[in-house]
Amino acid sequence: MHHRLTERAQLSGFDVLGQYRRFAKRLAKENPVFRSATTAVLVSAMAAVLTAAIPATPAAASVLSNEVPCTSSDYLRITIHVTDAPSEDRCIANGGEMDVKSSTRGADMWLTRISTGKNRVQWHGDKKWQPSTPIGKRTVFTFPNHPGGVRIDKIRIL
């Protein structure tokens, strides 16, 4: 592993670890008290280099909810519609986010009902996640003050 790390650092033209290693050896020869501290720092430096070499992947972005047949009251069930079109029910399972945009380009989607099932839920509309405190499990949520529904482009199960 040490050889691969050194080879990778030299290939990139960035041999800081090698320079540090030479300095640490010289310091340890001159003063034995620094041997254990030098080893600890060297291990930390190697860990930092290895961590930086591993590409970061956003975990949250990879978790997606998915649409399922409405066969259970445990699923999240939403009633949505495109402007001036009939409503449709969609059921969603698994934690994460899901886009619920219309296949009709430029058409707004409207949410008229949420039945959370065994989930805590928020929807995204008007550029923010709503409500600020997620809707609890086993809750039916409607919008009596907005008979046409509220704007929605995403839904998330927490």
C-alpha positions in Angstrom: 0.0 0.0 0.0 2.8 2.4 0.9 4.4 1.7 -2.6 1.1 2.4 -4.4 0.6 5.6 -2.5 4.1 6.8 -3.2 3.8 5.8 -6.9 0.4 7.6 -7.2 1.9 10.8 -5.5 4.9 10.8 -7.8 2.8 10.2 -10.9 0.8 13.3 -10.1 4.0 15.3 -9.5 2.9 15.9 -5.9 5.3 14.1 -3.6 4.6 16.0 -0.4 4.2 12.7 1.5 7.7 11.6 0.4 9.2 14.9 1.5 7.4 14.6 4.8 8.7 11.1 5.3 12.3 12.1 4.7 11.9 15.0 7.2 10.3 12.7 9.8 13.1 10.1 9.5 15.8 12.8 10.0 13.9 14.2 13.0 13.4 10.7 14.5 17.1 9.9 14.2 18.1 13.1 16.0 15.5 12.8 18.8 14.0 9.4 19.8 11.1 11.1 21.6 9.7 12.2 18.2 9.6 8.6 16.8 6.1 7.7 18.1 4.7 11.2 17.3 6.2 11.0 13.9 4.6 7.6 13.2 1.2 8.9 14.3 1.5 12.0 12.1 2.7 9.9 9.2 -0.3 7.6 9.5 -2.7 10.6 9.7 -1.1 12.1 6.6 -1.4 8.9 4.7 -5.1 8.6 5.7 -5.7 12.2 4.6 -4.1 11.5 1.2 -6.1 8.3 0.7 -9.3 10.0 1.7 -8.7 12.8 -0.8 -8.0 10.3 -3.5 -11.4 8.6 -3.2 -14.0 10.5 -5.2 -16.8 11.8 -3.1 -20.4 10.7 -3.9 -23.3 12.5 -2.4 -25.2 9.8 -0.5 -28.4 11.8 -0.3 -28.7 12.3 -4.0 -28.4 8.6 -4.7 -31.4 7.7 -2.5 -34.6 7.8 -4.6 -38.2 7.0 -3.8 -40.0 5.1 -6.5 -43.6 4.9 -7.8 -45.4 1.6 -7.0 -48.9 0.3 -7.6 -51.4 1.5 -5.0 -51.9 -1.9 -3.4 -51.3 -0.9 0.3 -52.3 1.8 2.6 -48.8 1.8 4.0 -47.5 3.6 0.9 -47.5 7.3 0.4 -50.4 8.2 -1.8 -50.7 11.6 -3.5 -53.4 13.0 -5.7 -52.0 15.4 -8.3 -53.1 17.0 -11.6 -51.9 19.2 -14.3 -53.7 22.5 -14.7 -57.2 21.9 -16.2 -56.7 18.1 -16.3 -58.3 15.3 -14.3 -56.6 14.2 -11.0 -54.6 11.0 -10.7 -53.4 9.1 -7.7 -49.7 8.0 -7.4 -48.3 5.8 -4.8 -44.7 6.1 -3.7 -42.5 3.8 -1.6 -39.0 3.9 -0.1 -37.3 6.9 1.6 -35.8 9.6 -0.5 -37.0 12.1 -3.1 -38.9 11.7 -6.3 -39.7 14.2 -9.1 -43.5 14.4 -9.9 -43.2 16.8 -12.8 -45.6 16.6 -15.6 -44.8 14.9 -18.9 -46.5 18.0 -20.5 -43.7 20.5 -20.9 -44.3 23.8 -19.0 -47.4 22.6 -17.3 -47.6 23.1 -13.5 -48.4 20.1 -11.2 -50.9 20.6 -8.4 -51.1 18.5 -5.2 -54.6 18.2 -3.8 -54.3 15.3 -1.3 -51.6 13.4 0.6 -52.1 10.2 2.5 -48.8 9.5 4.3 -49.2 5.8 5.1 -46.3 4.6 7.2 -44.2 7.6 6.2 -43.3 11.1 7.2 -43.6 13.4 4.2 -42.8 16.8 2.7 -43.4 18.2 -0.8 -41.4 20.7 -2.7 -43.2 23.6 -4.4 -42.7 27.3 -4.7 -38.9 26.7 -4.3 -39.0 25.2 -0.8 -39.8 22.0 1.1 -43.2 22.2 2.8 -44.3 22.1 5.5 -41.2 22.9 7.5 -42.2 20.1 9.9 -42.9 16.9 7.9 -46.4 15.6 7.9 -46.6 12.6 10.3 -47.4 9.0 9.7 -50.9 7.8 9.0 -52.1 11.4 8.2 -54.4 12.5 5.4 -53.6 16.1 4.4 -55.7 18.2 2.1 -55.7 21.9 1.2 -59.2 23.4 1.9 -57.9 26.9 1.4 -56.5 26.0 -2.1 -59.3 24.0 -3.8 -57.1 23.6 -6.9 -54.2 22.3 -4.8 -50.7 23.6 -4.2 -47.8 23.6 -6.6 -45.6 20.5 -6.4 -42.5 19.4 -8.3 -41.0 16.9 -5.9 -42.1 14.7 -2.9 -39.9 13.2 -0.3 -40.3 10.5 2.3 -38.1 11.0 5.4 
